[in-house]
Each structure stands twice: as structure tokens, then as C-alpha cells.
Amino acid sequence: MPAGHDAEIAAAREVWRGLGLPGLIDVHTHFMPHNVMRKVWAYFHALGEGVWPITYQQSDEERAALLRAFGVLRFTALAYPHRPGMAQWLNGWAADFAGRHPDCLRSATFYPEDGAAEYVAAEIAAGARIFKAHLQVGAYDPRDPLLAGVWGALADSATPVVVHCGSGPQSGPFTGPGPFAEVLARHPRLTAVIAHFGMPEYTEFMDLAQRYERVHLDTTMAFTPFTERLAPFPEAELPRLKDLRDSILLGTDFPNIPYTYAEQLRALQGLGQDDDWLRAVLYGNAARLFGL
């Protein structure tokens, strides 16, 4: 068991053990090439001392071991390009990482560029289990004609795609519910996972999850004390969480979080939902989605 994390490991394991679960499935974690991850961390460090400290800056192997110690049975290696020609390199790295870590759901990504539909189809055929699209970092329009074949391939294969399309923590030219809602209207069978519960446009993205059978929401950073200070979840929407039980998946943003892993789990416990809801969110929904 990784040294120096005994208390947070015990806190995380207490949550799922108390629910009678075999462990957790986290659909929103990040492993990337070292130079890319360093740039991500540098971005957060540049916000200023204490604004967004990265809690877990160990090596890939140490961080994977930590997830296992927390009780995470399956995790992801989500990466995302910010320019053309980058996605296939990231996909190659992620395929190698998943090959060395069988408990990592093989992850992939894409960018609006010539050939995107073809390399996405090739990744699906090669065993990619989940994709990532980051509209804020990539600063691209999800309605771009170059992505029509991408969304179509993902929808036809029922391959989940985690989409950062909410306007938090920073807005972009194509964030917010409008652009991606148009994608869903054109591809209503798309298995989309809205990252960060769509913050701060929680209500609008919850509407989409209720409108489209295959749209999910991940819990990444939502409901935590850190996020509640920046983009509080509207109290009036809390009753809707029960109705959306089967559409909510555990996500954390590990390792790029300014608090310990267990804090996300405690935040979900604090929502006042019953144990069946927690079992579904922490394990059951993702197990069903990925056929685990």
C-alpha cells in the first residue's frame, strides 16, 4: 500500500465497503505523456500559490497504485489535444499505458482535422473503451463538419465519450449547453458523459441527461467544498438527482485535484441520497455501461 496516504486510503475504502461494493469505478482520471502532464500542472500552478494545488504529483506508477489502494477497480487515462496532429500521438501513448495497466479502460481522443473519423474508427476497432473531448482546452466547435463522422462512429459503436462542454472552470467559445445540444440532436444515440456535471450549467445539462437515454453526467469535482465556493450546485435541483440515478457516474479528475481523493466520495455521501443511489453512482452504472 502506498506510504504516506494511510488516512485517505482508509477514508475512501470505508465508503465503498460500507455500501457492500467490491470497489469503485472512476470514469474521469488523467494519465498523459509526462511533458503534457507537466504542462497541465504548470497551468494550475500559474494560478497562484494555494489557488489550485495539485494533490497527486507522483509518477504514473505511484498514482496508479494509489487509485488501486483507494479501491478503484477501473479508471481511465483521459488526454485531450489542443492542436491538429496531436490526437493520434496521445492515442498511441494511451494504448501503451492501458497495455501495461489492465485495470485502465483504454482511452482515446480526437480533434477536428482531416482523418479524424478514420482514426477514431480504428481506435474503436483496436479496443478503445472511452474517448475524451475537451471543448474548452481544444477551443473547437463540436458541430464542426470534420467531427460528424467521429460522433457517428461513437454513436454507432455505443462507445462512451467524456465531453467537457460546461463553462467551468473557464468558459470557451464553444462551451455551454448550446453547441453540444446540437450535436446530440443530430446524434441522439451518442453515449455522452458530460464532465463535471456540466458545471456551472448544471440545470441545462441535467435536462439533456433526462432527454437523451444515453447521456450521462460524471461527478468530477461537483458537490465538493472547493467547487461549491466557485460554482455551487443549485439547491432547487437536488431532488432531480434521485431521478437521474442511473445516468450519474463517479468521476474525480484525479490527480489534478486540490484536495484528497476521499473528499469527492464524502461530498457524494453528503447529498442525502440513499445507499442504492450511491451504489449505482460509485460502481453499478459504470459497470453496466462498460459491461464489467
N, C-alpha and C positions, 0 to 999 in steps of 0.2 A: 504494500500500500504506500502511495507517495508520502514522503515525510513532510511534516510541517503543515498539513492540512487536515489533521485528525478531527477537529471540531466541525468543520464544514462538511467533511465526508460523512460524519455521524449524523449531522442535521439533515443532509439530503437523503440518506438511506432510511432514516426514521420515517420520512414522509411516505415513500412507496411501500415500505414494509408494513406500515400501519394500515395501508389500504389493501394488503394482501396481494400486491402486484409482484411480478417477477423482476421488475426494474422499470426503467424509463426509456422512452424513445424520443430523441431530441432532433427535430427536423431542421433546425436552424443553428448550425455551428459552422465555424470557419477554420479551414486549413488551406493554406495557399503557399506558393513558392516563397522562399524566405525573403527575397527582395521585395515582393509585393506586400507581404505581411508587414515588413518593416515600414513601408510607406504608409500603410493603413495606421499603424501605431503612431507614426510621426504626425499624421494629420490630427489625431486626438491629443497628442502631447502639445501641439501648437496652439490648442485652445486655451492653454494657460494652466499653471500649476493647480492641481486639485479639481479642475473643472470636469475632466473625464479620465481619471486614472485607469489604465488597463490592468485588471487584477491578475491576469494569467499571461505572463510573457515568457514562459518556459519554451523548451524545444518542442517540436511536433510530438516526439515520443513521450515526453513528460506530460504534455497536455492530453494526449490520447489515454495515457494511463490514469490521469486524474478523472476523465469522464467515466472510465470503467469503474474507478473507485467510488464515484458518486452513485453508480448503479445504472449508468446509461448503457443499454444493450445495443442500440443502433444510433448512429449520429451521421452527420453529413460533412462534406468538405466544400462548402459553397464558396465559389470565387466568381468574379464578375469583371469583364473588360471595360475599359473606358476609351478604347480607340479600335479602329479596324485592325485585323490581323493578329489580335491578341487572344481571341477566344480559343482557337484550336490549340495553342500552346498551353493555356490553362487546362484545357480538357485532357491533354496528354499527361500533364503533371497529376491531375486528379485521378486519372485511371491508374497510374502507377501507385499513388498513395492508397487507393482502395484495394489494389492487389496485395499491398503489404499489410493492410488492416481490414480483414474480412468483416468486421463489425461496422465499417463505414459504408453507408449506402453510396454506391458510385455516383458521383456528382458531375455535372457538366454545365456549360453556359453558352451564350451566343451573343452576337452583335449584329445590327442591321448592316449587312455587307453582302456582296456577291458571294454566292456559295453557301450562305448560312443554312438554308433549308437542307442542302445536301449533307453538310457535316453534322447537323443535328440528327438527321435520319440515320447517319452512320453511327453516331454515338448511341442512339436508342438501340440499334441493331446489335451493337457491341456490348450492351448491358448497362447503360446508364439508367439509374433509377430515379434521379431527381435533377432538375435544372434550376438555375438561378438567373433572374433578370433584375437588374438594378437600374430603374429609370432615372433616379437622381444622380448617381455617380456616372452612369453612361450618358446621361443627358440626351437620350434619344426618344423619339416618338414611337410608342408601341404599335401605332397604326401604320407605320412605315410599310410600304408595299414589299420591301425586302424581307419583312418578317411574316408575311401572310402564310408562306409555306411552313415556316417554323411553328407558328401557332397551330396550323393544321396538322402537322406531324405529331405534335404533342397531344392534341385532342384525340386524334385517331388512335394513338397508342395508349391513351389514358396514363401518360407519364406525367407525374406532378411537376409543376414549376412554381418555385417560390418567387413571388414578384414583389419587389419593394416599389410600391407605387403610391404610398401615402406621402404626405408632405413633411413628415418629421424624420429626423430632427432638422433637416433643411429642405425647403421646397426647391423644385427644379422646374424647367419649362414645361415638362410633361407629367409632373406628379399631380396627385389629387385624383378623385374618383372618375372624372370625366373621360380622359383618354382611354384608360383601361376598361371602363364600362363599354366603350365602343368595340373594343377587342372581344369582349365576352358576348356582345350582341351578335358579332359575326361568327364566333366560335363558342356556342353555348355549352358544348360538351367538354370544354377545356378544364382539366383538373388543375385549378389555380390555387395556390396557397398565398394569401395576402399577408405579407410580412408585417410584423409589429402591430397586428390587429388593425392595420390601416391608419395608425395614429398620424396626425390628430383627427383625421376624418373618420372617426370610429363609426358613427351612425351610418354614413353613406356606404361604407364597406360592409357593415353588418347587413345592410339592405341587400347588397349584391350576393352575400352568402345565403340569404334566405330566398333570393330569386332564382339562383342557379344551383342545381343539385351538387355539382362537383366543385363549387367554390368553397374553400376553407379559409380559416384565419389562424395564423400562428400567434402565440402569446409573447413573442420575443420582446422583452423589456416592458411590456404592458403591465399595468397594475402595481409595479414596483414603486417604492417610495421615491426613488430617483426620478422616474418618469412622471409620477403623479405631480411632482413640483413643476415639471416643464409642460406637460400635456395631459392634464387629468382626464381620466375616463369619466364621462357624464353619468352622474348617479342615476338619472332617469332611465338610462339604458341597462342598468344592472339586471332587471327582470328578464331581459331578452337573452341573457347568457344561458338560461335553462333551455330555451327553445333551440338554441344553436349548439347544444351539447355535442352532437355528432359531427359538427363541422369545425371544431376547435382542436388544434394540435399544439403540443408543447414545443416551444422554440425559446432559445435563450440568448443568442448572439455570442456564446462562448467562443473565444476567450476575450472578446472585445467589450467587456462589461466593467462598469466602475463599482462593482460590489461582488460578493461571493455568489457562487452558483446556487446555493440553497436559498438565497433571497428571492429568486424567481418562484421557487416552489412554495415558499411561505406566503408570497403575495397571492398565489392562486388559492391556497388554503384559506386566506382571509376574505375571499369573496362571498362566503356564506352559502356556497353551493354544497349539495350533498356528496356523499362518498362515491356514488355511481358516476356523477359528473366528473369528479377528479380522476377516477379510474379511466374514464373514456379519454379525457384530455391528456393525461400523462402517459398513457400506453395504448388503450384499446383502439382509438380512432386511427392512429398511425399504423398499428399492427394490421388493421383491416385494409388500409389504403395501400400498404406495401406487401400485403399477403404474407406476413410474418407469423 
